[in-house]
């Protein structure tokens, strides 16, 4: 009788023979599919079984790499939200390399364009935009903590920059107006503006660039308004 060799690998763990980089690719694959499921079903509606099925992996593998559903959601948000915040930092640095006195419009384009680019970068970019909108609608402490962690550093840099170019508007007022700005751009970025309804069908939608241009014009006027 031939004795079978016991499998030392616990269920849900990756094979030790994986090629270098394969583990990173597998993590990325899981995150990509989780992002789509979270965007479609929301945090409450999504479950690890569905995400595992979409990614074509064992559910235990998700738990091995990421832990709970909350941990997986957070990792999804940090991954692409971190890229977004990083692009905002880079855009601001480049802007100040070009000029010491950028316009309000220049600052808003630098801040908003990474979001527009991400939405139109493919299904996962669009899914993250939807995920982000869902998170901003959640007032609970976990959502607030995650948004602070990912976005606050970049947002506060833009508030400081706007305060420099709008010296007649108190910094606290600019900060409040930035909150208005975030709400407005997320609403329009997720195609919730009912443009066709409000224009009685004269306009049904703006293209990517024209929508951003119109939004920057509108938000710049609001930031410049007397305090």
Rosetta constraint file for C-alpha pairs under 8 A:
AtomPair CA 9 CA 13 HARMONIC 6.50 0.50
AtomPair CA 9 CA 14 HARMONIC 7.87 0.50
AtomPair CA 9 CA 15 HARMONIC 7.13 0.50
AtomPair CA 11 CA 60 HARMONIC 6.71 0.50
AtomPair CA 11 CA 61 HARMONIC 7.90 0.50
AtomPair CA 12 CA 58 HARMONIC 5.94 0.50
AtomPair CA 12 CA 59 HARMONIC 6.91 0.50
AtomPair CA 12 CA 60 HARMONIC 4.03 0.50
AtomPair CA 12 CA 61 HARMONIC 4.13 0.50
AtomPair CA 12 CA 62 HARMONIC 7.67 0.50
AtomPair CA 12 CA 63 HARMONIC 7.77 0.50
AtomPair CA 12 CA 64 HARMONIC 6.58 0.50
AtomPair CA 13 CA 60 HARMONIC 7.24 0.50
AtomPair CA 13 CA 61 HARMONIC 5.62 0.50
AtomPair CA 13 CA 64 HARMONIC 6.41 0.50
AtomPair CA 14 CA 18 HARMONIC 7.57 0.50
AtomPair CA 14 CA 23 HARMONIC 7.58 0.50
AtomPair CA 14 CA 61 HARMONIC 7.14 0.50
AtomPair CA 18 CA 22 HARMONIC 5.98 0.50
AtomPair CA 18 CA 23 HARMONIC 7.05 0.50
AtomPair CA 19 CA 23 HARMONIC 7.84 0.50
AtomPair CA 21 CA 25 HARMONIC 6.20 0.50
AtomPair CA 22 CA 26 HARMONIC 6.10 0.50
AtomPair CA 23 CA 27 HARMONIC 6.23 0.50
AtomPair CA 24 CA 28 HARMONIC 6.20 0.50
AtomPair CA 25 CA 29 HARMONIC 6.11 0.50
AtomPair CA 26 CA 30 HARMONIC 6.26 0.50
AtomPair CA 27 CA 31 HARMONIC 6.23 0.50
AtomPair CA 27 CA 65 HARMONIC 7.19 0.50
AtomPair CA 28 CA 32 HARMONIC 6.07 0.50
AtomPair CA 29 CA 33 HARMONIC 6.38 0.50
AtomPair CA 29 CA 55 HARMONIC 6.62 0.50
AtomPair CA 30 CA 34 HARMONIC 6.01 0.50
AtomPair CA 30 CA 51 HARMONIC 7.59 0.50
AtomPair CA 30 CA 52 HARMONIC 7.53 0.50
AtomPair CA 30 CA 55 HARMONIC 5.66 0.50
AtomPair CA 30 CA 62 HARMONIC 7.36 0.50
AtomPair CA 31 CA 35 HARMONIC 5.97 0.50
AtomPair CA 31 CA 72 HARMONIC 7.65 0.50
AtomPair CA 31 CA 75 HARMONIC 7.80 0.50
AtomPair CA 31 CA 76 HARMONIC 5.86 0.50
AtomPair CA 32 CA 36 HARMONIC 6.63 0.50
AtomPair CA 32 CA 76 HARMONIC 7.98 0.50
AtomPair CA 32 CA 124 HARMONIC 6.66 0.50
AtomPair CA 33 CA 37 HARMONIC 6.35 0.50
AtomPair CA 33 CA 51 HARMONIC 6.33 0.50
AtomPair CA 33 CA 54 HARMONIC 6.24 0.50
AtomPair CA 33 CA 55 HARMONIC 5.65 0.50
AtomPair CA 34 CA 38 HARMONIC 6.00 0.50
AtomPair CA 34 CA 51 HARMONIC 5.46 0.50
AtomPair CA 34 CA 55 HARMONIC 7.91 0.50
AtomPair CA 34 CA 72 HARMONIC 7.78 0.50
AtomPair CA 34 CA 73 HARMONIC 7.67 0.50
AtomPair CA 34 CA 76 HARMONIC 7.40 0.50
AtomPair CA 35 CA 39 HARMONIC 6.07 0.50
AtomPair CA 35 CA 73 HARMONIC 7.85 0.50
AtomPair CA 35 CA 76 HARMONIC 6.25 0.50
AtomPair CA 35 CA 124 HARMONIC 6.84 0.50
AtomPair CA 35 CA 127 HARMONIC 6.31 0.50
AtomPair CA 35 CA 128 HARMONIC 6.49 0.50
AtomPair CA 35 CA 131 HARMONIC 7.49 0.50
AtomPair CA 36 CA 40 HARMONIC 6.16 0.50
AtomPair CA 36 CA 123 HARMONIC 7.89 0.50
AtomPair CA 36 CA 124 HARMONIC 6.49 0.50
AtomPair CA 36 CA 127 HARMONIC 5.56 0.50
AtomPair CA 36 CA 128 HARMONIC 7.82 0.50
AtomPair CA 37 CA 41 HARMONIC 5.89 0.50
AtomPair CA 37 CA 42 HARMONIC 7.47 0.50
AtomPair CA 37 CA 46 HARMONIC 6.28 0.50
AtomPair CA 37 CA 50 HARMONIC 7.79 0.50
AtomPair CA 37 CA 51 HARMONIC 6.51 0.50
AtomPair CA 38 CA 42 HARMONIC 4.69 0.50
AtomPair CA 38 CA 43 HARMONIC 5.61 0.50
AtomPair CA 38 CA 45 HARMONIC 7.81 0.50
AtomPair CA 38 CA 46 HARMONIC 5.82 0.50
AtomPair CA 38 CA 73 HARMONIC 7.64 0.50
AtomPair CA 38 CA 131 HARMONIC 6.47 0.50
AtomPair CA 39 CA 127 HARMONIC 5.23 0.50
AtomPair CA 39 CA 128 HARMONIC 6.78 0.50
AtomPair CA 39 CA 130 HARMONIC 5.41 0.50
AtomPair CA 39 CA 131 HARMONIC 4.74 0.50
AtomPair CA 39 CA 134 HARMONIC 7.97 0.50
AtomPair CA 40 CA 127 HARMONIC 7.74 0.50
AtomPair CA 41 CA 45 HARMONIC 4.87 0.50
AtomPair CA 41 CA 46 HARMONIC 5.41 0.50
AtomPair CA 42 CA 46 HARMONIC 6.03 0.50
AtomPair CA 42 CA 131 HARMONIC 7.27 0.50
AtomPair CA 42 CA 134 HARMONIC 7.03 0.50
AtomPair CA 43 CA 73 HARMONIC 7.52 0.50
AtomPair CA 46 CA 50 HARMONIC 7.12 0.50
AtomPair CA 46 CA 51 HARMONIC 7.64 0.50
AtomPair CA 47 CA 51 HARMONIC 6.48 0.50
AtomPair CA 47 CA 69 HARMONIC 7.22 0.50
AtomPair CA 48 CA 52 HARMONIC 5.94 0.50
AtomPair CA 48 CA 59 HARMONIC 6.45 0.50
AtomPair CA 48 CA 62 HARMONIC 7.56 0.50
AtomPair CA 48 CA 69 HARMONIC 6.58 0.50
AtomPair CA 49 CA 53 HARMONIC 6.19 0.50
AtomPair CA 49 CA 59 HARMONIC 6.01 0.50
AtomPair CA 50 CA 54 HARMONIC 6.21 0.50
AtomPair CA 51 CA 55 HARMONIC 6.12 0.50
AtomPair CA 52 CA 56 HARMONIC 5.83 0.50
AtomPair CA 52 CA 57 HARMONIC 5.15 0.50
AtomPair CA 52 CA 58 HARMONIC 5.97 0.50
AtomPair CA 52 CA 59 HARMONIC 5.19 0.50
AtomPair CA 52 CA 62 HARMONIC 7.15 0.50
AtomPair CA 53 CA 57 HARMONIC 6.46 0.50
AtomPair CA 53 CA 58 HARMONIC 7.78 0.50
AtomPair CA 53 CA 59 HARMONIC 7.99 0.50
AtomPair CA 57 CA 61 HARMONIC 6.79 0.50
AtomPair CA 57 CA 62 HARMONIC 7.88 0.50
AtomPair CA 58 CA 62 HARMONIC 7.16 0.50
AtomPair CA 59 CA 63 HARMONIC 6.74 0.50
AtomPair CA 60 CA 64 HARMONIC 6.08 0.50
AtomPair CA 61 CA 65 HARMONIC 6.24 0.50
AtomPair CA 62 CA 66 HARMONIC 5.74 0.50
AtomPair CA 62 CA 67 HARMONIC 6.86 0.50
AtomPair CA 63 CA 67 HARMONIC 4.19 0.50
AtomPair CA 63 CA 68 HARMONIC 6.20 0.50
AtomPair CA 66 CA 71 HARMONIC 5.95 0.50
AtomPair CA 66 CA 72 HARMONIC 5.39 0.50
AtomPair CA 66 CA 75 HARMONIC 7.78 0.50
AtomPair CA 67 CA 71 HARMONIC 5.92 0.50
AtomPair CA 67 CA 72 HARMONIC 6.88 0.50
AtomPair CA 68 CA 72 HARMONIC 6.33 0.50
AtomPair CA 69 CA 73 HARMONIC 6.14 0.50
AtomPair CA 70 CA 74 HARMONIC 6.15 0.50
AtomPair CA 71 CA 75 HARMONIC 6.15 0.50
AtomPair CA 72 CA 76 HARMONIC 6.23 0.50
AtomPair CA 73 CA 77 HARMONIC 6.24 0.50
AtomPair CA 74 CA 78 HARMONIC 6.02 0.50
AtomPair CA 74 CA 146 HARMONIC 7.34 0.50
AtomPair CA 75 CA 79 HARMONIC 5.98 0.50
AtomPair CA 76 CA 80 HARMONIC 6.77 0.50
AtomPair CA 77 CA 81 HARMONIC 5.50 0.50
AtomPair CA 77 CA 82 HARMONIC 7.84 0.50
AtomPair CA 77 CA 128 HARMONIC 7.58 0.50
AtomPair CA 77 CA 131 HARMONIC 7.91 0.50
AtomPair CA 77 CA 132 HARMONIC 7.64 0.50
AtomPair CA 78 CA 82 HARMONIC 5.32 0.50
AtomPair CA 78 CA 150 HARMONIC 6.39 0.50
AtomPair CA 79 CA 83 HARMONIC 6.67 0.50
AtomPair CA 80 CA 84 HARMONIC 6.25 0.50
AtomPair CA 80 CA 128 HARMONIC 7.24 0.50
AtomPair CA 81 CA 85 HARMONIC 6.16 0.50
AtomPair CA 81 CA 150 HARMONIC 6.26 0.50
AtomPair CA 81 CA 151 HARMONIC 7.54 0.50
AtomPair CA 82 CA 86 HARMONIC 6.00 0.50
AtomPair CA 82 CA 150 HARMONIC 5.96 0.50
AtomPair CA 82 CA 151 HARMONIC 7.77 0.50
AtomPair CA 83 CA 87 HARMONIC 6.19 0.50
AtomPair CA 84 CA 88 HARMONIC 6.46 0.50
AtomPair CA 84 CA 114 HARMONIC 6.08 0.50
AtomPair CA 84 CA 115 HARMONIC 6.94 0.50
AtomPair CA 84 CA 118 HARMONIC 7.97 0.50
AtomPair CA 85 CA 89 HARMONIC 6.44 0.50
AtomPair CA 85 CA 150 HARMONIC 7.06 0.50
AtomPair CA 85 CA 151 HARMONIC 6.02 0.50
AtomPair CA 85 CA 154 HARMONIC 5.95 0.50
AtomPair CA 86 CA 90 HARMONIC 6.29 0.50
AtomPair CA 86 CA 154 HARMONIC 7.78 0.50
AtomPair CA 87 CA 91 HARMONIC 6.02 0.50
AtomPair CA 87 CA 114 HARMONIC 6.37 0.50
AtomPair CA 88 CA 92 HARMONIC 6.19 0.50
AtomPair CA 88 CA 110 HARMONIC 6.42 0.50
AtomPair CA 88 CA 111 HARMONIC 5.47 0.50
AtomPair CA 88 CA 114 HARMONIC 6.83 0.50
AtomPair CA 88 CA 154 HARMONIC 6.57 0.50
AtomPair CA 89 CA 93 HARMONIC 6.24 0.50
AtomPair CA 89 CA 154 HARMONIC 6.07 0.50
AtomPair CA 90 CA 94 HARMONIC 6.17 0.50
AtomPair CA 91 CA 95 HARMONIC 6.07 0.50
AtomPair CA 91 CA 110 HARMONIC 5.35 0.50
AtomPair CA 91 CA 111 HARMONIC 7.43 0.50
AtomPair CA 92 CA 96 HARMONIC 6.35 0.50
AtomPair CA 92 CA 107 HARMONIC 7.30 0.50
AtomPair CA 92 CA 110 HARMONIC 6.31 0.50
AtomPair CA 92 CA 111 HARMONIC 7.72 0.50
AtomPair CA 92 CA 158 HARMONIC 7.81 0.50
AtomPair CA 93 CA 97 HARMONIC 6.31 0.50
AtomPair CA 94 CA 98 HARMONIC 6.46 0.50
AtomPair CA 95 CA 99 HARMONIC 6.37 0.50
AtomPair CA 95 CA 102 HARMONIC 7.13 0.50
AtomPair CA 95 CA 106 HARMONIC 7.82 0.50
AtomPair CA 95 CA 107 HARMONIC 7.91 0.50
AtomPair CA 95 CA 110 HARMONIC 7.76 0.50
AtomPair CA 96 CA 100 HARMONIC 5.42 0.50
AtomPair CA 96 CA 101 HARMONIC 7.62 0.50
AtomPair CA 96 CA 102 HARMONIC 7.26 0.50
AtomPair CA 101 CA 165 HARMONIC 6.87 0.50
AtomPair CA 102 CA 106 HARMONIC 5.91 0.50
AtomPair CA 102 CA 107 HARMONIC 6.76 0.50
AtomPair CA 102 CA 165 HARMONIC 7.33 0.50
AtomPair CA 103 CA 107 HARMONIC 6.44 0.50
AtomPair CA 103 CA 165 HARMONIC 6.98 0.50
AtomPair CA 104 CA 108 HARMONIC 6.25 0.50
AtomPair CA 104 CA 162 HARMONIC 6.74 0.50
AtomPair CA 104 CA 165 HARMONIC 7.00 0.50
AtomPair CA 104 CA 220 HARMONIC 6.06 0.50
AtomPair CA 105 CA 109 HARMONIC 6.14 0.50
AtomPair CA 105 CA 216 HARMONIC 6.29 0.50
AtomPair CA 105 CA 217 HARMONIC 7.20 0.50
AtomPair CA 105 CA 220 HARMONIC 6.04 0.50
AtomPair CA 106 CA 110 HARMONIC 6.23 0.50
AtomPair CA 107 CA 111 HARMONIC 6.19 0.50
AtomPair CA 107 CA 158 HARMONIC 7.40 0.50
AtomPair CA 107 CA 161 HARMONIC 7.84 0.50
AtomPair CA 107 CA 162 HARMONIC 7.40 0.50
AtomPair CA 108 CA 112 HARMONIC 5.89 0.50
AtomPair CA 108 CA 216 HARMONIC 6.31 0.50
AtomPair CA 108 CA 220 HARMONIC 7.52 0.50
AtomPair CA 109 CA 113 HARMONIC 5.50 0.50
AtomPair CA 109 CA 212 HARMONIC 8.00 0.50
AtomPair CA 109 CA 216 HARMONIC 6.88 0.50
AtomPair CA 110 CA 114 HARMONIC 7.57 0.50
AtomPair CA 111 CA 158 HARMONIC 7.63 0.50
AtomPair CA 112 CA 116 HARMONIC 6.74 0.50
AtomPair CA 112 CA 212 HARMONIC 7.88 0.50
AtomPair CA 113 CA 117 HARMONIC 6.07 0.50
AtomPair CA 113 CA 212 HARMONIC 7.70 0.50
AtomPair CA 114 CA 118 HARMONIC 6.05 0.50
AtomPair CA 115 CA 119 HARMONIC 6.24 0.50
AtomPair CA 115 CA 129 HARMONIC 7.68 0.50
AtomPair CA 116 CA 120 HARMONIC 6.48 0.50
AtomPair CA 116 CA 189 HARMONIC 7.48 0.50
AtomPair CA 116 CA 208 HARMONIC 7.22 0.50
AtomPair CA 116 CA 212 HARMONIC 7.62 0.50
AtomPair CA 117 CA 121 HARMONIC 6.02 0.50
AtomPair CA 118 CA 122 HARMONIC 7.73 0.50
AtomPair CA 118 CA 125 HARMONIC 4.90 0.50
AtomPair CA 118 CA 126 HARMONIC 6.80 0.50
AtomPair CA 118 CA 129 HARMONIC 7.69 0.50
AtomPair CA 119 CA 125 HARMONIC 4.90 0.50
AtomPair CA 119 CA 126 HARMONIC 4.28 0.50
AtomPair CA 119 CA 127 HARMONIC 7.80 0.50
AtomPair CA 119 CA 128 HARMONIC 7.75 0.50
AtomPair CA 119 CA 129 HARMONIC 6.18 0.50
AtomPair CA 119 CA 189 HARMONIC 7.99 0.50
AtomPair CA 120 CA 125 HARMONIC 6.69 0.50
AtomPair CA 120 CA 126 HARMONIC 6.51 0.50
AtomPair CA 121 CA 125 HARMONIC 5.50 0.50
AtomPair CA 121 CA 126 HARMONIC 7.30 0.50
AtomPair CA 122 CA 126 HARMONIC 6.33 0.50
AtomPair CA 123 CA 127 HARMONIC 6.03 0.50
AtomPair CA 124 CA 128 HARMONIC 6.13 0.50
AtomPair CA 125 CA 129 HARMONIC 6.50 0.50
AtomPair CA 126 CA 130 HARMONIC 6.46 0.50
AtomPair CA 127 CA 131 HARMONIC 6.14 0.50
AtomPair CA 128 CA 132 HARMONIC 5.95 0.50
AtomPair CA 129 CA 133 HARMONIC 6.26 0.50
AtomPair CA 129 CA 189 HARMONIC 7.76 0.50
AtomPair CA 129 CA 190 HARMONIC 7.31 0.50
AtomPair CA 130 CA 134 HARMONIC 6.33 0.50
AtomPair CA 130 CA 190 HARMONIC 6.76 0.50
AtomPair CA 131 CA 135 HARMONIC 6.29 0.50
AtomPair CA 132 CA 136 HARMONIC 6.23 0.50
AtomPair CA 133 CA 137 HARMONIC 6.43 0.50
AtomPair CA 133 CA 186 HARMONIC 6.33 0.50
AtomPair CA 133 CA 187 HARMONIC 7.95 0.50
AtomPair CA 133 CA 190 HARMONIC 7.57 0.50
AtomPair CA 134 CA 138 HARMONIC 6.75 0.50
AtomPair CA 135 CA 143 HARMONIC 6.04 0.50
AtomPair CA 136 CA 143 HARMONIC 7.33 0.50
AtomPair CA 136 CA 147 HARMONIC 7.97 0.50
AtomPair CA 138 CA 143 HARMONIC 6.10 0.50
AtomPair CA 138 CA 144 HARMONIC 7.89 0.50
AtomPair CA 139 CA 143 HARMONIC 6.55 0.50
AtomPair CA 139 CA 144 HARMONIC 6.61 0.50
AtomPair CA 140 CA 144 HARMONIC 6.43 0.50
AtomPair CA 141 CA 145 HARMONIC 6.01 0.50
AtomPair CA 142 CA 146 HARMONIC 6.25 0.50
AtomPair CA 143 CA 147 HARMONIC 6.23 0.50
AtomPair CA 144 CA 148 HARMONIC 6.13 0.50
AtomPair CA 145 CA 149 HARMONIC 6.10 0.50
AtomPair CA 146 CA 150 HARMONIC 6.24 0.50
AtomPair CA 147 CA 151 HARMONIC 5.69 0.50
AtomPair CA 147 CA 152 HARMONIC 7.18 0.50
AtomPair CA 148 CA 152 HARMONIC 4.88 0.50
AtomPair CA 151 CA 155 HARMONIC 6.16 0.50
AtomPair CA 152 CA 156 HARMONIC 5.93 0.50
AtomPair CA 153 CA 157 HARMONIC 6.45 0.50
AtomPair CA 154 CA 158 HARMONIC 6.55 0.50
AtomPair CA 155 CA 159 HARMONIC 6.33 0.50
AtomPair CA 156 CA 160 HARMONIC 6.28 0.50
AtomPair CA 157 CA 161 HARMONIC 6.27 0.50
AtomPair CA 158 CA 162 HARMONIC 6.00 0.50
AtomPair CA 159 CA 163 HARMONIC 6.08 0.50
AtomPair CA 159 CA 171 HARMONIC 7.38 0.50
AtomPair CA 159 CA 174 HARMONIC 6.65 0.50
AtomPair CA 159 CA 175 HARMONIC 6.23 0.50
AtomPair CA 159 CA 178 HARMONIC 7.51 0.50
AtomPair CA 160 CA 164 HARMONIC 6.45 0.50
AtomPair CA 160 CA 171 HARMONIC 7.64 0.50
AtomPair CA 161 CA 165 HARMONIC 6.68 0.50
AtomPair CA 162 CA 166 HARMONIC 5.91 0.50
AtomPair CA 162 CA 174 HARMONIC 7.46 0.50
AtomPair CA 163 CA 167 HARMONIC 5.73 0.50
AtomPair CA 163 CA 169 HARMONIC 7.14 0.50
AtomPair CA 163 CA 170 HARMONIC 7.34 0.50
AtomPair CA 163 CA 171 HARMONIC 5.72 0.50
AtomPair CA 163 CA 174 HARMONIC 7.02 0.50
AtomPair CA 166 CA 224 HARMONIC 7.02 0.50
AtomPair CA 168 CA 226 HARMONIC 7.77 0.50
AtomPair CA 168 CA 227 HARMONIC 7.90 0.50
AtomPair CA 169 CA 173 HARMONIC 6.66 0.50
AtomPair CA 169 CA 174 HARMONIC 6.75 0.50
AtomPair CA 169 CA 224 HARMONIC 7.56 0.50
AtomPair CA 169 CA 226 HARMONIC 6.78 0.50
AtomPair CA 169 CA 227 HARMONIC 5.75 0.50
AtomPair CA 170 CA 174 HARMONIC 6.47 0.50
AtomPair CA 170 CA 227 HARMONIC 7.33 0.50
AtomPair CA 171 CA 175 HARMONIC 6.17 0.50
AtomPair CA 172 CA 176 HARMONIC 6.37 0.50
AtomPair CA 173 CA 177 HARMONIC 6.18 0.50
AtomPair CA 173 CA 227 HARMONIC 7.09 0.50
AtomPair CA 174 CA 178 HARMONIC 6.11 0.50
AtomPair CA 174 CA 223 HARMONIC 6.73 0.50
AtomPair CA 175 CA 179 HARMONIC 6.67 0.50
AtomPair CA 176 CA 180 HARMONIC 6.64 0.50
AtomPair CA 177 CA 181 HARMONIC 6.10 0.50
AtomPair CA 177 CA 222 HARMONIC 7.62 0.50
AtomPair CA 177 CA 223 HARMONIC 6.46 0.50
AtomPair CA 178 CA 182 HARMONIC 6.19 0.50
AtomPair CA 179 CA 183 HARMONIC 6.41 0.50
AtomPair CA 180 CA 184 HARMONIC 6.24 0.50
AtomPair CA 181 CA 185 HARMONIC 6.15 0.50
AtomPair CA 181 CA 219 HARMONIC 6.59 0.50
AtomPair CA 182 CA 186 HARMONIC 6.11 0.50
AtomPair CA 183 CA 187 HARMONIC 6.18 0.50
AtomPair CA 184 CA 188 HARMONIC 6.37 0.50
AtomPair CA 185 CA 189 HARMONIC 5.76 0.50
AtomPair CA 185 CA 215 HARMONIC 7.41 0.50
AtomPair CA 186 CA 190 HARMONIC 6.15 0.50
AtomPair CA 187 CA 191 HARMONIC 6.74 0.50
AtomPair CA 187 CA 192 HARMONIC 5.58 0.50
AtomPair CA 187 CA 193 HARMONIC 6.58 0.50
AtomPair CA 188 CA 192 HARMONIC 5.70 0.50
AtomPair CA 188 CA 193 HARMONIC 5.48 0.50
AtomPair CA 194 CA 198 HARMONIC 6.19 0.50
AtomPair CA 195 CA 199 HARMONIC 6.07 0.50
AtomPair CA 195 CA 201 HARMONIC 7.95 0.50
AtomPair CA 195 CA 203 HARMONIC 6.43 0.50
AtomPair CA 195 CA 204 HARMONIC 5.75 0.50
AtomPair CA 195 CA 205 HARMONIC 6.28 0.50
AtomPair CA 196 CA 200 HARMONIC 5.98 0.50
AtomPair CA 196 CA 201 HARMONIC 4.65 0.50
AtomPair CA 196 CA 202 HARMONIC 6.80 0.50
AtomPair CA 196 CA 203 HARMONIC 5.38 0.50
AtomPair CA 196 CA 204 HARMONIC 4.13 0.50
AtomPair CA 196 CA 205 HARMONIC 6.84 0.50
AtomPair CA 197 CA 201 HARMONIC 6.11 0.50
AtomPair CA 197 CA 204 HARMONIC 7.93 0.50
AtomPair CA 199 CA 203 HARMONIC 5.95 0.50
AtomPair CA 199 CA 204 HARMONIC 7.91 0.50
AtomPair CA 206 CA 210 HARMONIC 5.84 0.50
AtomPair CA 206 CA 211 HARMONIC 5.21 0.50
AtomPair CA 207 CA 211 HARMONIC 5.90 0.50
AtomPair CA 208 CA 212 HARMONIC 6.43 0.50
AtomPair CA 209 CA 213 HARMONIC 6.13 0.50
AtomPair CA 210 CA 214 HARMONIC 6.09 0.50
AtomPair CA 211 CA 215 HARMONIC 6.12 0.50
AtomPair CA 212 CA 216 HARMONIC 6.09 0.50
AtomPair CA 213 CA 217 HARMONIC 6.33 0.50
AtomPair CA 214 CA 218 HARMONIC 6.30 0.50
AtomPair CA 215 CA 219 HARMONIC 6.04 0.50
AtomPair CA 216 CA 220 HARMONIC 5.82 0.50
AtomPair CA 217 CA 221 HARMONIC 6.47 0.50
AtomPair CA 218 CA 222 HARMONIC 6.58 0.50
AtomPair CA 219 CA 223 HARMONIC 6.24 0.50
AtomPair CA 220 CA 224 HARMONIC 6.23 0.50
AtomPair CA 221 CA 225 HARMONIC 6.20 0.50
